[in-house]
Amino acid sequence: MCLRRSCLETINVVIQPFGLRATGLKGQTLYELSRNAGIELTSVCGGLGRCGKCRVVVTGGHMNVTRPSETEQEHLSSDELSSGVRLACQVRAQGAIEMLVPRESAVARVRLQMEGIERKVKPLPLVKKYFIKLQRPTLGSLEPDLERLRRSLPEDNVRHCSLPLEILRLLPEVLRNANWNTTATVWNKREILDVEAGDMTNACYGLAVDIGTTKMVCYLVNLTDGKTVTVSSMVNPQVLYGDDVIARIAHALKGEKEKEELQERVVEGVNQLIAECCSKHGINARQIYEATMVGNTAMHHLLLGVSPRHLALSPYVPAVKGSLNLKAKELGLQVSPYANVYFLPVIAGFVGSDCVADILASRIFREEDICLLLDIGTNTEVVVGNKKRLLACSCASGPAFEGAHIKHGMKASSGAIESVQIDPETLEVRFRTIDDGEPRGLCGSGIVDIVAGMVRARIIDENGTIRRDADTARIRVSKNGVREFIVVQTGEEEAEDIVVTQEDIRKIQLAKAAIRTGISILMQEMNVELEQIGRVYMAGAFGSYVDPSSARMIGMIPSVPLSIVTSVGNAAGTGARMALVSSKARRTCERISRSVEYIELATHSNFRSTFAESLRFPYR
Amino acid sequence: MCLRRSCLETINVVIQPFGLRATGLKGQTLYELSRNAGIELTSVCGGLGRCGKCRVVVTGGHMNVTRPSETEQEHLSSDELSSGVRLACQVRAQGAIEMLVPRESAVARVRLQMEGIERKVKPLPLVKKYFIKLQRPTLGSLEPDLERLRRSLPEDNVRHCSLPLEILRLLPEVLRNANWNTTATVWNKREILDVEAGDMTNACYGLAVDIGTTKMVCYLVNLTDGKTVTVSSMVNPQVLYGDDVIARIAHALKGEKEKEELQERVVEGVNQLIAECCSKHGINARQIYEATMVGNTAMHHLLLGVSPRHLALSPYVPAVKGSLNLKAKELGLQVSPYANVYFLPVIAGFVGSDCVADILASRIFREEDICLLLDIGTNTEVVVGNKKRLLACSCASGPAFEGAHIKHGMKASSGAIESVQIDPETLEVRFRTIDDGEPRGLCGSGIVDIVAGMVRARIIDENGTIRRDADTARIRVSKNGVREFIVVQTGEEEAEDIVVTQEDIRKIQLAKAAIRTGISILMQEMNVELEQIGRVYMAGAFGSYVDPSSARMIGMIPSVPLSIVTSVGNAAGTGARMALVSSKARRTCERISRSVEYIELATHSNFRSTFAESLRFPYR
């Protein structure tokens, strides 16, 4: 009794400004305590003490928290430490405490790209519902239930289809209760997924799911006409375990339990989206008979519950590349238990099925012209080619374009500065924030605009250094001796200004160089010149919001005419929907996965020189 | 607290002669109490108060049991009642009691027919194991694990096979731990069932299971050469719920729980046999990759967990007739979880897959001659025909041949009189008992011998009546005024003699008439005469032990030359083994199930007249 108590002593926690009272266990970190209480703290590293983002202020019970760690002393100034600022992942509570979560540390609702280009696809769904009026058996007609049903199916080629044992168990009563008028749902002419009483042919739905590292989007599609009826999205609940793929993999590798935890979290999330879609459109989730899944290879493995270990170890091979067909039940998805879940094939360890879906949606696989396709994220997938040949690579562009590791960087949520114009003469700054909120920080597209504006105004040189001779009030040297560009001046304290520092510029420079290196190497491999590029497609949230002229100005993309640059939005989601409604599109996916040639950048002989070249800001 | 106690008061029970002390719940029947304590009582009706077999003697706590019911007063004499004899299913215990289970009421170990005719079958198993030495992936060879494995499979046509998610989850570590030397188990060129480290190609087993109403037999077969390596058998644990199919169905229809209980019991039983086979032969059950199942339609439905309701209701149609392929996991079988379980197809509501297996094993489907196949049991399946046409029917022969409803009838267990010769002149009786034990009663083959001997000696007339003028000491009239033939005279009390009564003869007469009616109607339908029958096959335990000349003497089978009568033993088991080792045999099963014409006897226009005719004992 006594032993137990000392092991599992509970403590009281108050979390402000939410006024939340919760209990936790003695010895837990403030990061864990707030997560358990339902407050997600910003974190890039997933609570590993690396990113310094999970700042909280201990406002009560100072005697009950552990003393500042070395990590905290590194990340926090002594002023901050003395005013109670702490890194939540570093502090363990030994008794009752009260903490304040500053606005920037709470995960805000992120703007998610849900719309993708619309592609007209002839619906060729694999799921088909048949309404059948059966003859009742008599002593003169002794055909058994299943054979009676099969024989009455209107198409010859579906008459040998199998039936899950659970449905066979229901069959006799369903048929008799329905007075022998029944609807059979058949998948791929191969398996009866369900039998229902009466005519239910109109209720036939599918689900296309795009699992991004940051966001998840779920499209509910009517399989009878191929139209999307509703969409729901949310932040991938795995962000609790780290913002990027590497942090997730690191968590999964801690042990079997952690791997399962990641799988369960994402499945729970998808189930939440399913419930949302069904309630919005007023349908029964059991009438969802098929789903397609796209995601990068790590998300793909984690959703499957397959260890991502070897994605993180050289030579970085996935467990499987080809498409997979699973039962919803196996995955734990709350739709028809026998719904087929089609995982689009991947291309390589770092080029996932989202890239296959991008290629499918952009249709570059059937273009005459050489196309360039970019899906920009923490890992950026680059594809170059046309209907004859396609090359793909993955660039470690890092999370800078998602606002991470940038001093005033933030996700694309309310109050983020998303678009900036700098007058090259006066250096006057005009900006727009998401939701027109008070400016809180800079999201990816905003930072790129600023760096592009600084290049255009020649405030930074070819090598990315803020010119010392740029004599303007917008540029100053911070207390720490770092040169910075003031984006928003509050007029009050310097610390409250929103700035872009020299270090931020370096991070953007590295990120854009990574992408540009990929583009250049693929172009070399493909043996194509700049002028030969007929089309540039930018996919993904960042790709949709970034100003192509800014992207070109900083050299992220080559200096192509802007007229050939197209934003294709969430092309991965579009591709997933295409594969959902059309078996032909699935065959195309298989072909794409098999035929796209993966180029490994890290071991490429030109990598170093191309990367060095790509770091430069292009001056014309 | 008080309420609970009164509801669920426990009571103490002592069960003799086992010296077993157990607790039960107040209000339970003695039948339930002993079953829960692990003592199975003989019962034909499954505790419904119909068969009068579950006799016990209350030896202590007389005040704690309910008073004799009407059913008991019907089945028990007043002498028996006054000496404490009761029907266990009728008596409820209200407090502590002691009871004695007489020898004849405890379920004895029944002689089970396990051997069947041996048929040479070319092994064409669906499961194949491949040992593969894979190349380790490198930066120059980035093929993912599953694709690497698939590509290395030595046969082209297996390279697209799928893999269960659980095995995919294991794959990366198995390959790396095995230093890339692995054994893949492939089913039907379609699915990888398992991956193991090292060369495991020799460990490839299958299981053929014959689920009879009374017995279950499990054959462990080496799939590499098709040879049976060991056999185990047991009484079907469902006998706890009644001895015959009707009692089982009645139990299953009580509710979902009861249906599941029957399913679980039989699965547990099969698992016990699997464990026994594996331990006898020293193999790991995970290396059993395929199983085949045969049984009558009720056993088939109950094993699947499909309600047998409509088998018992006109027009008696099964839920499914065709073969089924399920995963071991779905059924709960403790072998490789992804092992395929092949349920042989059935023919009709009362003609199950055991009959398909009989036909397969007897090979009558390819005979030129007209054959007659009998599988005698509570329901007797009759098949007539040859390679051109086969007709089948089911005869409600009842449990008399299994010793039920016969005054001194018993199952074919130790001490049962199994073979009897009556001297037609002296009426001297010579007999043999199973295990040469003290004679305890009569099993089916013994009774048939006796009735045949009585016919031969003309003690009973054409109509089955024991002649009043048969003046012999072997025949007497019992206290109840029933004429009976004394088989074993103890010399002591009359009640201890083993006899065959006039009523017993009537039951045998009804049973043999049922079978003979089936044979005759099929012969009429087939338009064949007695002389055209070229072969008679008798299958099943009773069919193996019954003396064909006795069976012919009582008119169970037509008067064919004995030289054409062959006993084929447990042909259902042989058929199940053939289907296990050969995909070709499975295709034959499908063809048999589709082509055999089922003849419904009950509605046949000649049924009444043929049955009346068949009741007679043939005098030449």
Interface residues (C-beta under 8 A of the other chain):
Chain A: P137 T138 L139 S141 L142 E143 P144 D145 L146 E147 S162 L163 L165 L168 R169 L171 P172 E173 L304 G305 V306 S307 R309 H310 S314 P315 Y316 V317 P318 A319 V320 K321 G322 L324 N325 L326 E330 L331 A348 G349 Y598 E600 T603
Chain B: P137 T138 L139 S141 L142 E143 P144 D145 L146 E147 S162 L163 L165 L168 R169 L171 P172 E173 L304 G305 V306 S307 R309 H310 S314 P315 Y316 V317 P318 A319 V320 K321 G322 L324 N325 L326 E330 L331 A348 G349 Y598 E600 T603
